[in-house]
Every structure is written in C-alpha cells, then in structure tokens.
Amino acid sequence: MGRAPARLLLAAALCLLGAGASLADGLDIAVGKAVFDRPWVPAPSSTRGNDGLGPLFDARSCSACHPKDGRGTARIGADGAPLGHGLVVALARPGGAPDPIYGARLQTEAVQGLDAEAIVRIREAKDSAGRTTRAPVLSARAYGPLAPDTVPRLRVAPDLRGRGLLERVPRAAILALEDPQDRDGDGVRGRAHRLVGADGRETLGRFGWKAAQPNLAGQITEAFHLDLGLSTPLLPEPWGDCTPAQMLCRNAPHGATQEGESEISPALFTALVAYVADLPVPDARADAAGARLFAATGCAACHRPSLPLEGGGTAALFTDVLLHDLGPGLDDGLDTPAAAGREWRTAPLAGISQALARGTGLLHDGRAGDVKAALAWHGGEAASALARYGKLPARDRDALIRYVSGL
C-alpha cells in the first residue's frame, strides 16, 4: 500500500519540477533518484517533462551508463561490440578542441529521422608484454570522415558512489599533496588541475578521468549534454553535441517549450546533483595486513586512503585528486594544454570490489580484467611502486591484490 502512493508522489513531483516548480528539501534526493533512473524519450511526447532526448545520444538514462550508481560496464561481445552503455568514444584534437563535424563525443544512437554518427567496435590485442590493449574501430560514419588530427579515445563511465565528497575536500588539502618538482625524491610528481571559470576565478578540477570538472554540477551537465543530448541550466542549447555541420540535428524537435528554457529544469537538475552528492562511499573489506602492504609499496602515495573534508570527517575514496604521469602505456594519444595524454587523475579505488564482481573492466577504457592486470599498466610516476610490488614474496603480492580487490 505504501509503495504505490510513494511512486505517485514522485511522479507528481517530477511533473511539477519539470514545469519549474520548487521542491521541499526533504524530497530532493528522492526526486533526484527518479531523474537518475528515468528513461528519456525524444520530443515531442505526451509527457512534456519526460522528453528532449537527443537528437544524438549514447544512452536513454543516467542509470544505463551507471548501473546501481556504479561504474559502467566495459565488456565487449565476440564481434567487439560494447555490451551496454558504459563505454563511449570521446573525440578531441590537439589543443583540446572537438572534432568540427562530430563534436566531443561519438554518439551511436539518434532520434527517428536522423542517422547515428557511427558504429563502434572495440579491437583488443596483446602488446609485447602480454598486456591487453584496446582501441575503438569506427565504421558507417554518417557525416563523413573525422578531421585528420582528431583522436578517438575510449572512456568508461565512472563509479558515482561517494564521489560527491570530492567537492568537500578543502582546496588547501589537495594543494598540500602536490609535488610537481619531486622535492621529496620519491618519483611521484602529482599536480592539481587548475581551471579558470567563466568568472575568471581559478578553481581545481576534481571530477572526470582528467580532473576536467570542478564540481558535480559541471560533471552532470557534461553527461546530460554529451550522453543524453539534454539541455541544462548551465548548457541550455537543446541540440546536445550536434555541431554546426549537423544542421538537421540542430533543427530537430527538442523538449524546451520556450527560448532560453532548458529541457532539464533548474529544480530537476538541483535534485539530481543532490542525489549524486548523497551517494555513500561503498563499504570495503577490513584488511589491516593488506593496508600495510598498500602503504609500504607506495600505492598510497597517490591512492590516498582518505582525505579530510570541510566541516569534519574524511572521505575514504583512495585518491589524491591530482594528475599523474602514468607512462607511455597509458598514453591516450592526445596532449592538450590541460593535461598530457599520459596524465590521469588518480582514480578512486572505493567500490572496485563491486566493479570486479560485475566484470566491468578497470582503467579508463576497461582493458584490465582484474587488479593485477591494471597494476601491470602502471608506469611513469607509479613505476617505483610497481617495482616494489614485484619484489614482494608471492604471498604478499597475492595479499596486496586481494586487499585492493576488496575495496
């Protein structure tokens, strides 16, 4: 009896919010969850607050890329086709500009009457060290060739659980971990990703594989824009990633009812940000011996077990939020003024046990099937930690892998 009224209440709240009404704080997280799970449809539809998908898109809902709020699946079929919606192809040119035809993302789905941008297959191979590599193979490009200097790169949708806490880590705490000149001689030279906002003020990147977004609002805006083709208060253009070269796409119907209005209302957007911010850090298996090995090998130099939070408490996410050079093996082939191809924000390890249980694949493109395979790709600033791991007795190596796999 209680569940049906609850669903009706959420449906009513969603309709009101889609129309621009406000919502009491007590319901925002519940409504945000409903927005997260909602399958969007192309415009026009009979439910105005439900439409606006596309015109080009990679998924129909947030939960399609982030099942159970977690990491997207990076598994592929026998023909190389991605299984699910958690693996996408990002596009950029030297300097960071998007492709002039296809934009910043290759969308593999489209609304009726338009062509999806391409068919994506993933080619796996073994390198000279026996490690699995991955590369996207694009066919049936509907709008012509990519620019000659455009670099397509695979990206897996990240785990969202507990990541909202990164916004509460004090700026000073992040900067205190920087050591770009390696003054302590440990080989680790992390640096914060400094961003300049529209207001001209400097802020720190905290979210995304390259720490390109300073806050959850920016990260969620980008996901709506690139993955779903939905406009938001921060990016109100209704055509998503469609470029000026794709005018049929730009002129397609959209879900905004008046000029300047976004398809995701400010209230719905705020509710979704609140929902993601409220997601708890996944539980980890207690293992004191494994934690000591993690610290002794130097893994904790980048994957900091916890960071302080403004207002007290800590975030046990296993990251330092800094960019690190991880060597040529993890070079994605694109250097930009913001980050080199070899630089990556330290990926939080919290929740890795659930990712492994679902077979999602590790690293930015899902190439590593387990922690041991992911560790084998750690070079550059992580080379010394990898060397120390290699010198451990076999039982300690196994214990360390079990520890990380249980986070």
Sine and cosine of phi, psi and omega as CSV:
sin_phi,cos_phi,sin_psi,cos_psi,sin_omega,cos_omega
0.00,0.00,-0.61,0.79,-0.07,-1.00
-0.96,0.27,-0.43,0.90,-0.13,-0.99
-0.97,0.24,-0.65,0.76,-0.02,-1.00
-0.88,0.47,-0.76,0.65,0.07,-1.00
-0.84,0.54,-0.58,0.81,0.02,-1.00
-0.90,0.44,-0.67,0.74,0.02,-1.00
-0.90,0.43,-0.66,0.75,0.02,-1.00
-0.90,0.44,-0.64,0.77,0.03,-1.00
-0.88,0.47,-0.69,0.72,0.02,-1.00
-0.91,0.42,-0.66,0.75,0.01,-1.00
-0.88,0.47,-0.68,0.73,0.03,-1.00
-0.90,0.44,-0.67,0.75,0.02,-1.00
-0.89,0.46,-0.66,0.76,0.01,-1.00
-0.89,0.45,-0.67,0.74,0.02,-1.00
-0.89,0.46,-0.69,0.72,0.01,-1.00
-0.90,0.44,-0.69,0.73,-0.02,-1.00
-0.92,0.39,-0.63,0.78,0.04,-1.00
-0.88,0.48,-0.47,0.88,0.02,-1.00
-1.00,0.04,0.00,1.00,0.09,-1.00
0.98,-0.20,0.06,1.00,0.03,-1.00
-0.94,0.33,0.27,-0.96,0.05,-1.00
-0.99,-0.14,0.19,-0.98,-0.07,-1.00
-0.69,-0.72,0.60,-0.80,0.06,-1.00
-0.90,0.43,0.53,-0.85,-0.08,-1.00
-0.83,0.55,-0.53,0.85,-0.08,-1.00
-0.90,0.44,-0.34,0.94,-0.05,-1.00
-0.97,-0.26,-0.14,0.99,-0.17,-0.98
-0.88,0.47,-0.62,0.78,-0.02,-1.00
-0.93,0.36,-0.66,0.75,0.03,-1.00
-0.89,0.45,-0.67,0.74,0.04,-1.00
-0.92,0.39,-0.63,0.78,0.06,-1.00
-0.86,0.52,-0.64,0.77,0.07,-1.00
-0.88,0.48,-0.67,0.74,0.03,-1.00
-0.90,0.45,-0.63,0.77,0.06,-1.00
-0.91,0.42,-0.65,0.76,-0.01,-1.00
-0.87,0.50,-0.64,0.77,-0.06,-1.00
-1.00,0.02,-0.22,0.97,-0.13,-0.99
-0.91,0.42,0.77,-0.64,0.15,-0.99
-0.99,0.11,0.87,-0.49,-0.02,-1.00
-0.99,0.12,0.43,-0.90,-0.03,-1.00
-0.80,-0.60,0.37,-0.93,0.03,-1.00
-0.92,0.40,0.42,-0.91,0.10,-1.00
-1.00,0.01,0.48,-0.88,-0.09,1.00
-1.00,0.08,0.45,-0.89,0.08,-1.00
-0.69,-0.73,0.16,-0.99,-0.03,-1.00
-0.95,0.33,-0.36,0.93,0.03,-1.00
-0.94,-0.34,0.98,-0.18,-0.13,-0.99
-0.85,0.52,-0.59,0.81,-0.04,-1.00
-0.97,0.23,0.03,1.00,-0.09,-1.00
-0.92,-0.39,-0.05,1.00,-0.15,-0.99
-0.92,-0.38,0.05,-1.00,-0.03,-1.00
0.89,-0.45,-0.02,1.00,-0.02,-1.00
-0.81,0.59,0.70,-0.72,0.09,-1.00
0.99,0.15,-0.48,-0.88,0.26,0.97
-0.92,0.39,-0.51,0.86,0.10,-0.99
-0.96,-0.30,0.60,-0.80,-0.06,-1.00
-0.35,-0.94,0.24,-0.97,0.05,-1.00
-0.93,-0.38,-0.32,0.95,-0.02,-1.00
-0.40,-0.92,0.23,-0.97,-0.03,-1.00
-0.97,-0.26,-0.12,0.99,0.00,-1.00
-0.44,-0.90,0.33,-0.95,0.08,-1.00
-0.89,0.45,-0.66,0.75,-0.07,-1.00
-0.93,0.36,-0.31,0.95,0.06,-1.00
-0.91,0.42,-0.59,0.81,0.03,-1.00
-1.00,0.00,-0.43,0.90,-0.05,-1.00
-0.83,-0.55,0.94,0.35,-0.03,-1.00
-0.86,0.50,0.74,-0.67,-0.04,-1.00
0.81,0.58,0.56,0.83,0.03,-1.00
0.94,0.35,0.14,0.99,-0.12,-0.99
-0.98,-0.19,-0.29,-0.96,-0.02,-1.00
-0.94,0.35,0.60,-0.80,0.03,-1.00
-0.94,0.34,0.45,-0.90,0.03,-1.00
-0.96,0.28,0.64,-0.77,0.02,-1.00
-0.87,-0.49,0.31,0.95,0.00,-1.00
-0.97,0.26,0.49,-0.87,0.03,-1.00
-0.78,-0.62,0.42,-0.91,0.02,-1.00
-0.99,0.14,0.00,-1.00,-0.02,-1.00
-0.88,0.47,-0.46,0.89,0.01,-1.00
-1.00,-0.01,0.09,1.00,0.00,-1.00
1.00,0.05,0.02,1.00,0.00,-1.00
-0.96,0.28,0.72,-0.70,0.06,-1.00
-0.87,0.49,0.65,-0.76,0.04,-1.00
-0.99,-0.17,0.97,-0.26,-0.08,-1.00
0.99,-0.17,-0.21,-0.98,-0.13,-0.99
-0.90,-0.44,0.20,0.98,-0.11,-0.99
-1.00,0.07,-0.05,1.00,-0.05,-1.00
-0.86,-0.51,0.86,-0.51,-0.06,-1.00
-0.81,-0.59,0.19,-0.98,0.02,-1.00
-0.92,-0.40,0.92,-0.39,0.07,-1.00
-1.00,0.04,0.54,-0.84,-0.03,-1.00
-0.82,-0.58,0.69,-0.72,0.08,-1.00
-0.33,-0.94,0.34,-0.94,0.04,-1.00
-0.91,-0.42,0.28,-0.96,0.06,-1.00
-0.79,0.61,0.74,-0.67,-0.13,-0.99
0.99,-0.13,-0.24,0.97,0.08,-1.00
0.99,-0.10,-0.05,1.00,-0.02,-1.00
-0.93,0.36,0.53,-0.85,0.05,-1.00
-0.96,0.29,0.20,-0.98,0.09,-1.00
-0.91,0.42,0.67,-0.74,-0.07,-1.00
-0.92,0.40,-0.38,0.92,0.00,-1.00
-0.99,-0.17,-0.76,0.65,-0.17,-0.99
-0.99,-0.13,-0.18,0.98,0.04,-1.00
0.99,0.13,-0.49,-0.87,-0.10,-1.00
-1.00,-0.06,-0.12,0.99,-0.05,-1.00
-0.56,-0.83,0.61,-0.79,0.09,-1.00
-1.00,-0.03,0.94,-0.33,-0.02,-1.00
-1.00,0.00,0.76,-0.65,-0.10,-0.99
-0.98,-0.18,0.08,1.00,0.06,-1.00
-0.69,-0.72,0.37,-0.93,-0.02,-1.00
-0.49,-0.87,0.38,-0.93,0.08,-1.00
-0.95,0.32,0.28,-0.96,-0.01,-1.00
-0.85,0.52,0.71,-0.71,-0.01,-1.00
0.99,-0.13,-0.19,0.98,0.06,-1.00
-0.86,-0.51,0.39,-0.92,0.05,-1.00
-1.00,-0.09,0.69,-0.72,0.19,-0.98
-0.87,0.49,0.42,-0.91,-0.16,-0.99
-0.95,0.33,-0.57,0.82,-0.04,-1.00
-0.16,-0.99,0.19,-0.98,0.18,-0.98
-0.98,-0.19,0.73,-0.68,-0.05,-1.00
-0.93,-0.38,0.75,-0.66,0.17,-0.98
-0.80,-0.60,0.45,-0.89,-0.02,-1.00
-0.94,-0.35,0.83,-0.55,0.04,-1.00
-0.99,-0.13,0.84,-0.55,0.08,-1.00
-0.97,-0.26,0.58,-0.82,0.03,-1.00
-0.49,-0.87,0.18,-0.98,0.06,-1.00
-0.95,-0.30,0.69,-0.72,0.08,-1.00
-1.00,0.05,-0.08,-1.00,-0.08,-1.00
-0.90,0.43,-0.35,0.94,0.02,-1.00
-1.00,-0.07,0.06,1.00,0.01,-1.00
0.99,0.12,0.19,0.98,0.01,-1.00
-1.00,0.06,0.52,-0.85,0.01,-1.00
-0.98,0.17,0.77,-0.64,0.09,-1.00
-0.94,-0.34,0.35,-0.94,0.03,-1.00
-0.69,-0.72,0.58,-0.81,0.08,-1.00
-0.51,-0.86,0.60,-0.80,0.05,-1.00
-0.98,0.21,0.62,-0.78,0.10,-0.99
-0.87,-0.49,0.86,-0.51,-0.10,-0.99
-0.95,-0.30,0.71,-0.70,0.06,-1.00
-0.67,-0.75,0.17,-0.99,0.01,-1.00
0.78,0.62,0.71,0.70,0.03,-1.00
-0.93,0.37,0.92,-0.40,-0.19,-0.98
-0.97,0.25,-0.32,0.95,-0.11,-0.99
-0.87,-0.50,0.42,0.91,0.03,-1.00
1.00,-0.09,-0.12,-0.99,-0.04,-1.00
-0.96,0.26,0.39,-0.92,0.19,-0.98
-0.93,0.37,0.37,-0.93,0.14,-0.99
-0.85,0.52,0.57,-0.82,-0.07,-1.00
-0.83,0.56,-0.49,0.87,-0.04,-1.00
-0.98,-0.19,0.14,0.99,0.05,-1.00
-0.96,0.27,0.71,-0.70,0.00,-1.00
-0.93,-0.36,0.91,-0.41,0.11,-0.99
-0.99,0.14,0.71,-0.70,-0.07,-1.00
-0.70,-0.71,0.67,-0.75,0.01,-1.00
-0.99,0.16,0.62,-0.79,0.06,-1.00
-0.63,-0.77,0.69,-0.73,0.08,-1.00
-0.99,-0.16,0.66,-0.75,0.07,-1.00
-0.89,0.46,0.80,-0.61,-0.10,-1.00
-0.98,0.21,0.32,-0.95,0.16,-0.99
-0.90,0.43,0.68,-0.73,-0.01,-1.00
-0.98,-0.20,-0.24,0.97,-0.16,-0.99
-0.93,0.37,0.85,-0.52,0.02,-1.00
0.98,0.18,-0.15,0.99,-0.10,-1.00
-0.94,0.35,-0.38,0.92,0.05,-1.00
-0.86,0.51,-0.39,0.92,0.02,-1.00
-0.91,0.42,-0.39,0.92,0.00,-1.00
-0.86,0.52,-0.47,0.88,0.00,-1.00
-0.94,0.35,-0.36,0.93,-0.05,-1.00
-0.99,-0.12,-0.01,1.00,0.06,-1.00
-0.96,0.27,0.82,-0.58,-0.04,-1.00
-0.85,0.52,0.63,-0.78,0.05,-1.00
-0.80,0.60,-0.69,0.73,-0.04,-1.00
-0.89,0.47,-0.56,0.83,0.00,-1.00
-0.93,0.38,-0.60,0.80,0.04,-1.00
-0.94,0.34,-0.73,0.68,-0.03,-1.00
-0.90,0.43,-0.48,0.88,0.01,-1.00
-0.92,0.40,-0.33,0.94,-0.01,-1.00
-1.00,0.01,-0.20,0.98,0.00,-1.00
-0.90,0.43,0.57,-0.82,0.11,-0.99
-0.40,-0.92,0.86,0.51,-0.11,-0.99
-0.88,0.47,-0.38,0.92,0.03,-1.00
-0.99,-0.11,0.05,1.00,-0.02,-1.00
0.78,0.63,0.81,0.59,-0.03,-1.00
-0.91,0.41,-0.44,0.90,0.00,-1.00
-1.00,-0.01,-0.03,1.00,0.11,-0.99
0.94,0.34,0.34,0.94,-0.02,-1.00
-1.00,-0.03,0.03,1.00,0.02,-1.00
1.00,0.09,-0.08,1.00,-0.02,-1.00
-0.98,-0.18,0.84,-0.54,-0.11,-0.99
-0.82,-0.58,0.77,0.64,-0.05,-1.00
-0.89,0.46,0.52,-0.85,0.08,-1.00
-0.65,-0.76,0.57,-0.82,0.08,-1.00
-0.96,0.27,0.54,-0.84,0.07,-1.00
-1.00,0.02,0.97,-0.23,-0.02,-1.00
-1.00,0.10,0.80,-0.61,-0.01,-1.00
-0.89,-0.45,0.44,-0.90,0.09,-1.00
-0.90,-0.43,0.87,-0.50,-0.03,-1.00
-0.98,0.22,0.09,-1.00,0.00,-1.00
-0.88,0.48,-0.42,0.91,0.01,-1.00
-1.00,0.07,0.05,1.00,0.03,-1.00
1.00,0.07,-0.06,1.00,-0.02,-1.00
-1.00,0.04,0.57,-0.82,0.02,-1.00
-0.99,0.14,0.64,-0.77,0.11,-0.99
-0.64,-0.76,0.10,-0.99,-0.04,-1.00
-0.95,-0.30,0.70,-0.72,0.12,-0.99
-0.96,0.29,0.70,-0.72,-0.06,-1.00
-0.76,-0.65,-0.38,0.93,-0.14,-0.99
-0.87,-0.49,0.51,-0.86,0.03,-1.00
1.00,-0.10,0.31,-0.95,-0.07,-1.00
-0.86,0.50,-0.49,0.87,0.01,-1.00
-0.92,-0.39,0.29,0.96,-0.03,-1.00
0.81,0.59,0.70,0.72,-0.09,-1.00
-1.00,0.07,-0.19,0.98,-0.02,-1.00
-0.89,-0.46,0.68,-0.74,-0.05,-1.00
-0.99,0.11,-0.31,0.95,-0.09,-1.00
-0.43,-0.90,0.16,-0.99,0.00,-1.00
-0.89,0.46,-0.61,0.79,-0.01,-1.00
-0.85,0.52,-0.68,0.73,0.04,-1.00
-0.92,0.40,-0.66,0.75,0.00,-1.00
-0.91,0.42,-0.67,0.74,-0.01,-1.00
-0.94,0.33,-0.62,0.79,0.08,-1.00
-0.85,0.53,-0.72,0.70,0.00,-1.00
-0.88,0.47,-0.65,0.76,0.00,-1.00
-0.91,0.42,-0.71,0.70,0.06,-1.00
-0.86,0.51,-0.70,0.72,-0.08,-1.00
-0.91,0.41,-0.76,0.65,-0.13,-0.99
-1.00,0.01,-0.63,0.78,-0.12,-0.99
-1.00,0.04,-0.59,0.81,-0.09,-1.00
-0.92,-0.40,-0.24,0.97,-0.03,-1.00
0.93,0.37,0.51,0.86,-0.03,-1.00
-0.95,-0.31,0.67,-0.74,0.00,-1.00
-1.00,0.08,0.49,-0.87,-0.05,-1.00
-0.73,-0.68,0.17,-0.99,0.02,-1.00
-0.84,0.55,-0.51,0.86,-0.02,-1.00
-1.00,0.08,-0.39,0.92,0.06,-1.00
-0.69,-0.72,0.99,0.13,-0.15,-0.99
-0.98,0.19,-0.10,1.00,0.02,-1.00
-0.91,0.42,0.78,-0.62,-0.17,-0.99
-0.99,0.12,-0.04,1.00,-0.09,-1.00
-0.99,-0.13,0.14,0.99,0.06,-1.00
0.89,0.46,-0.77,-0.64,-0.09,-1.00
-1.00,-0.02,0.16,0.99,0.03,-1.00
-0.91,0.41,0.75,-0.66,-0.05,-1.00
-1.00,-0.05,0.19,-0.98,0.07,-1.00
-0.86,0.52,-0.35,0.94,0.05,-1.00
-0.98,0.20,-0.13,0.99,-0.02,-1.00
-0.89,-0.45,0.90,0.43,-0.14,-0.99
-0.93,0.36,-0.52,0.85,0.09,-1.00
-0.87,0.50,-0.63,0.78,0.04,-1.00
-0.92,0.40,-0.72,0.70,-0.03,-1.00
-0.91,0.41,-0.48,0.88,-0.03,-1.00
-1.00,-0.06,0.05,1.00,0.00,-1.00
-0.93,0.37,0.39,-0.92,0.04,-1.00
-0.84,0.54,0.52,-0.85,0.02,-1.00
-0.68,-0.73,0.12,-0.99,-0.12,-0.99
-1.00,-0.05,0.05,1.00,0.05,-1.00
-1.00,0.10,0.75,-0.66,-0.08,-1.00
-1.00,0.04,-0.29,0.96,0.04,-1.00
-0.52,-0.85,0.37,-0.93,-0.06,-1.00
-0.87,0.49,0.71,-0.70,0.01,-1.00
1.00,0.03,-0.17,0.98,0.02,-1.00
-1.00,0.04,0.63,-0.78,0.04,-1.00
-1.00,-0.08,0.45,-0.89,0.00,-1.00
-0.93,0.36,-0.51,0.86,0.15,-0.99
-0.99,-0.17,0.92,-0.39,-0.06,-1.00
-0.91,0.42,0.38,-0.92,0.05,-1.00
-0.81,0.58,-0.62,0.78,-0.02,-1.00
-0.93,0.37,-0.67,0.74,0.05,-1.00
-0.90,0.44,-0.66,0.75,0.01,-1.00
-0.88,0.47,-0.72,0.70,0.02,-1.00
-0.88,0.48,-0.64,0.77,0.01,-1.00
-0.90,0.43,-0.66,0.76,0.00,-1.00
-0.92,0.39,-0.67,0.74,0.06,-1.00
-0.86,0.50,-0.67,0.74,0.01,-1.00
-0.89,0.45,-0.64,0.77,0.01,-1.00
-0.89,0.45,-0.76,0.65,-0.02,-1.00
-0.91,0.43,-0.64,0.77,0.01,-1.00
-0.89,0.45,-0.45,0.89,-0.06,-1.00
-1.00,0.04,-0.14,0.99,-0.02,-1.00
-0.89,0.45,0.77,-0.64,-0.06,-1.00
-0.98,0.20,0.37,-0.93,0.11,-0.99
-0.91,0.41,0.74,-0.67,0.01,-1.00
-0.87,0.49,0.55,-0.83,0.05,-1.00
-0.92,0.38,0.57,-0.82,0.05,-1.00
-0.88,-0.48,0.48,-0.87,0.04,-1.00
-0.96,0.28,0.77,-0.64,0.02,-1.00
-0.93,0.36,0.75,-0.66,-0.03,-1.00
-0.36,-0.93,1.00,0.05,-0.07,-1.00
-0.90,0.44,-0.64,0.77,-0.01,-1.00
-0.91,0.42,-0.67,0.75,0.04,-1.00
-0.90,0.44,-0.62,0.78,0.02,-1.00
-0.89,0.45,-0.61,0.79,0.03,-1.00
-0.91,0.41,-0.66,0.75,0.05,-1.00
-0.90,0.43,-0.62,0.78,0.01,-1.00
-0.86,0.51,-0.67,0.74,0.02,-1.00
-0.96,0.27,-0.67,0.74,-0.08,-1.00
-0.91,0.41,-0.55,0.84,0.00,-1.00
-0.99,0.17,-0.21,0.98,-0.01,-1.00
1.00,-0.10,0.06,1.00,0.03,-1.00
-0.87,0.50,-0.59,0.81,-0.06,-1.00
-0.96,0.29,-0.14,0.99,0.04,-1.00
-0.90,0.44,-0.54,0.84,0.06,-1.00
-0.96,-0.30,-0.75,0.66,0.01,-1.00
-0.99,0.12,0.94,0.34,-0.03,-1.00
-0.87,0.50,0.83,-0.56,-0.05,-1.00
-0.83,0.55,-0.52,0.86,0.03,-1.00
-0.45,-0.89,0.40,-0.91,0.07,-1.00
-0.77,-0.64,0.55,-0.83,0.01,-1.00
-0.95,0.31,0.42,-0.91,0.02,-1.00
-0.87,-0.49,0.56,-0.83,0.12,-0.99
-0.88,0.47,0.71,-0.71,-0.03,-1.00
1.00,0.03,0.00,1.00,0.03,-1.00
0.97,-0.25,0.34,-0.94,-0.02,-1.00
1.00,0.03,0.04,-1.00,0.00,-1.00
-0.67,-0.74,0.31,-0.95,0.08,-1.00
-0.91,-0.40,0.93,-0.37,-0.03,-1.00
-1.00,0.02,0.95,0.32,-0.10,-1.00
-0.96,-0.27,-0.25,0.97,0.00,-1.00
0.91,0.42,0.84,0.54,0.09,-1.00
-0.46,-0.89,0.32,-0.95,0.16,-0.99
-0.91,-0.41,0.00,1.00,0.04,-1.00
0.92,0.39,0.18,0.98,-0.03,-1.00
-0.99,-0.14,0.36,-0.93,0.15,-0.99
-1.00,0.06,0.69,-0.72,0.03,-1.00
-0.74,-0.68,0.58,-0.81,0.12,-0.99
-0.98,0.18,0.91,-0.41,-0.05,-1.00
-0.98,-0.22,0.26,0.97,0.14,-0.99
1.00,-0.03,0.14,-0.99,-0.10,-0.99
-0.91,0.42,-0.45,0.89,-0.03,-1.00
-0.90,0.44,-0.47,0.88,0.00,-1.00
-0.95,-0.32,0.35,0.94,0.08,-1.00
-0.96,0.27,0.85,-0.52,-0.02,-1.00
-1.00,0.03,0.14,0.99,0.15,-0.99
1.00,0.07,0.13,0.99,-0.05,-1.00
-0.67,-0.74,0.92,-0.38,0.12,-0.99
-1.00,-0.08,0.74,-0.67,0.07,-1.00
-0.79,-0.62,0.25,-0.97,0.06,-1.00
-0.86,0.51,-0.42,0.91,-0.04,-1.00
-0.98,0.17,-0.66,0.75,-0.06,-1.00
-0.37,-0.93,0.63,-0.78,0.08,-1.00
-0.96,0.28,0.32,-0.95,0.01,-1.00
-0.87,0.49,-0.46,0.89,-0.02,-1.00
-1.00,0.04,-0.09,1.00,-0.05,-1.00
-1.00,-0.08,0.71,-0.71,0.02,-1.00
-0.65,-0.76,0.62,-0.79,0.18,-0.98
-0.91,0.42,0.67,-0.75,0.03,-1.00
-0.84,0.54,0.90,-0.43,-0.05,-1.00
-0.94,0.35,0.80,-0.60,0.09,-1.00
-0.86,0.51,0.68,-0.74,-0.01,-1.00
-1.00,-0.07,-0.22,0.97,0.00,-1.00
-0.85,0.52,0.78,-0.62,-0.01,-1.00
1.00,-0.07,0.03,1.00,-0.06,-1.00
-0.91,0.42,-0.48,0.88,0.00,-1.00
-0.89,0.45,-0.67,0.75,0.03,-1.00
-0.94,0.35,-0.58,0.81,0.05,-1.00
-0.88,0.47,-0.68,0.73,0.02,-1.00
-0.91,0.41,-0.63,0.78,0.00,-1.00
-0.89,0.45,-0.51,0.86,0.01,-1.00
-1.00,-0.02,-0.03,1.00,0.02,-1.00
0.91,0.41,0.62,0.79,-0.10,-0.99
-0.98,0.18,-0.33,0.94,-0.07,-1.00
1.00,0.07,0.59,-0.81,-0.06,-1.00
-0.94,-0.34,0.11,-0.99,-0.12,-0.99
0.95,0.32,0.05,-1.00,-0.16,-0.99
-0.91,0.41,-0.38,0.92,-0.03,-1.00
-0.87,-0.49,0.14,0.99,0.06,-1.00
0.97,0.25,0.25,0.97,-0.09,-1.00
-0.93,0.37,-0.44,0.90,-0.09,-1.00
-1.00,-0.08,0.84,-0.54,-0.04,-1.00
-0.98,0.17,-0.29,0.96,0.01,-1.00
-0.43,-0.90,0.03,-1.00,-0.07,-1.00
-0.90,0.43,-0.64,0.77,-0.01,-1.00
-0.88,0.48,-0.67,0.75,0.02,-1.00
-0.92,0.39,-0.62,0.79,0.03,-1.00
-0.92,0.40,-0.66,0.75,0.00,-1.00
-0.88,0.48,-0.58,0.81,-0.03,-1.00
-0.89,0.46,-0.35,0.94,0.01,-1.00
-1.00,0.01,-0.06,1.00,-0.06,-1.00
-0.99,0.17,0.95,-0.31,0.08,-1.00
-0.84,-0.54,-0.40,-0.92,0.03,-1.00
0.84,0.55,-0.81,-0.59,-0.02,-1.00
-0.90,0.43,-0.33,0.94,-0.01,-1.00
-1.00,-0.06,0.00,1.00,-0.08,-1.00
-0.89,0.46,-0.61,0.79,-0.03,-1.00
-0.92,0.39,-0.62,0.78,0.05,-1.00
-0.91,0.42,-0.64,0.77,0.04,-1.00
-0.90,0.44,-0.63,0.77,0.02,-1.00
-0.91,0.42,-0.67,0.75,0.03,-1.00
-0.91,0.42,-0.62,0.78,0.07,-1.00
-0.87,0.50,-0.69,0.73,-0.03,-1.00
-0.90,0.43,-0.40,0.92,-0.01,-1.00
-1.00,0.02,-0.12,0.99,0.02,-1.00
-0.93,0.36,0.48,-0.88,0.18,-0.98
-0.85,0.52,0.46,-0.89,-0.07,-1.00
-0.81,0.58,-0.64,0.77,-0.03,-1.00
-0.91,0.41,-0.57,0.82,0.02,-1.00
-0.96,0.27,-0.60,0.80,0.09,-1.00
-0.87,0.50,-0.71,0.70,0.02,-1.00
-0.89,0.45,-0.63,0.77,-0.01,-1.00
-0.91,0.42,-0.63,0.78,0.02,-1.00
-0.92,0.39,-0.67,0.74,0.03,-1.00
-0.88,0.47,-0.66,0.75,0.03,-1.00
-0.89,0.46,-0.64,0.77,0.00,-1.00
-0.88,0.48,-0.79,0.61,-0.02,-1.00
-0.89,0.45,-0.63,0.77,-0.01,-1.00
-0.92,0.40,-0.29,0.96,0.00,-1.00
-0.99,-0.11,0.02,1.00,-0.03,-1.00
-0.96,0.28,0.00,0.00,0.00,0.00
